[in-house]
Amino acid sequence: MPRRKAAMAAAGVAALGAAAFLLPRASASQEAGDDGRAPGATGAARTLRATDAPDLDARLRRLLGDAFAGSYYDSGRQRLVVNVAGGDGDVIGQAKKSGAVVRQVANSAAELRAATRTLRAEAAIPGTSWAVDPHTGKILVTADSTVTGARWDRLRSAVRGLGSGTATLQKSAGTFRPFASGGDALFSRAQGGSVRCSLGFNVTAADGTPAFLTAGHCGVAAGEWSDTETGEPTATVDRATFPGQGDFSLVTYDDPGTRAPSEVDIGDGRTVPIGRAAEATVGQAVLRMGSTTGLHDGRVTGLDATVNFRSETDPGGVDTVTGLIQTDVCAEPGDSGGPLFTQDGGALGLTSGGSGDCTGGGETFFQPVTTALRATGATLGGGGTGDQAGTGDQSGAGSDSGSGSGADSPSDSGASPSGSGANSPSGSGDEAGAGAGGDPAGGDGDSSAPSGASRSGAADDGWPALTGKR
């Protein structure tokens, strides 16, 4: 395969945006007391590396059963905080001896799941999302800048109907949309315009074919993809899911001899080897690579999130996607499908969408890689570098919050709409209403990707060993 085509096979191939390493922000829980415990917490907590938190969380999920009500990793104090609602005293005693911070909360996982089903039935409004916030033990409902007037009133009524102890409501300054636009990186043409997305992770399909994962809304927008805007297609969509229970596509390389290394290209000739698929944990430090904005970091803020995108095929309709990872990592149109991963080479997710940009920030949602692998039968990794890895047996933290499912249906993911710039209503009661401004326009279907800056002045301390690009 020509070297130009081989470059496409590197995960996160196009590093056109700034590729500076951003040190993860310390995020000690704001709820923690002077002794480092969250209110209501008991037990002799021990320090824990972020990479060990998912294993401890998985053991506690099995131990606590129905009493498990979510968890998060307190990176500031390096502890796993586990929420418990009711439960057998002996079992809870064992949980306290595990080394985690154990705290009693009012809402069980079953109660929170029931509340999300109510939201799905009463408030599946375009521009809204919800996920359990294990820091508070409640559902955090977010409305973007387009949710105003009667829609805002409807959403606020639904949240209030759940009770102040069950859910809170906040406003986002941006506009929720799938992150795809005309431009660079992975290219295709759909409905007369150029569409750009980002490659996520290289995989081996169930039949042994070399392939990669990217966003589902990219796969339903176009069936063939290339690594250049005007080049011939080099990969074909095998299957795609969007909307509904996920946002992922399996795309197979047309050349069966393609050797696609298991790594993420972070720009400046450097790569991060990807050795395994892993579950995300709330509070976990993560990295995201995308073809528009390059490399950025942040933290996981929620799991099993539901997001209601405005439909691009049905005016006034909604494309609901469930089961997503929610983070505070920035992203922009064109970053869709790009990889979410950990500093030690764990594959976590594929960029789906969100609000905001990499100037003002926002909320961003990711398709869990483990779910995509199970659904497609693919195996993480391909020919070249890195070990192949399956889905693993780690279990993520946080209680379930998504509900409902939608049948897969096509959705054009060309140009993204601009934000409305509408002001948000002021919050009251449980509502934390921040003023919402306009959202920068998304892609307009032309090739307007910015050229990327090389990484400079960034320390490697604490980050994985980075290898030269092959």
Buried (B, 14 or more C-beta within 10 A) or exposed (E): BEEEBBBBBBBBBBBBBBBBBBEBEEBBBEBBEEEBBBEBBBBEBEEBEBBBBBBBBBBBBEBBEEBBBBBBBBBBBBBBBBBBBEBEEEBBEBBBEBBBBBBBBBBBBEBBBBBBEBBBEBBBBBBBBBBBBBBBBBBBBBBBBBBBEEBBEBBBEBBBBBEEBBBBBBBBBBBBBBBBBBBBBBBBBBEEBBBBBBBBBBBBBEEEBBBBBBBBBBBBBBBBBBBBBEEEBBBEBBBBBBBBBBBBBBBBBBEEEBBBBBBBBBBBBBBBBBBBBBBBBBBBBBBBBBBBBBBBBBBBBBBBBBBBBBBBEEEEBBBBBBBBBBBBBBBBBBBBBBBBBBBBBBBBBBBBBBBBBBEEBBBBBBBBBBBBBEBBEBBBBBBBBBEBBBBBEBBBBBBBBBBBBBEBBBBBBBBBEBBBEBBBBEBEEBBEBEEBBBBBBBBBBEEBBBEBBEBEEBEEEEBBEBBEBB
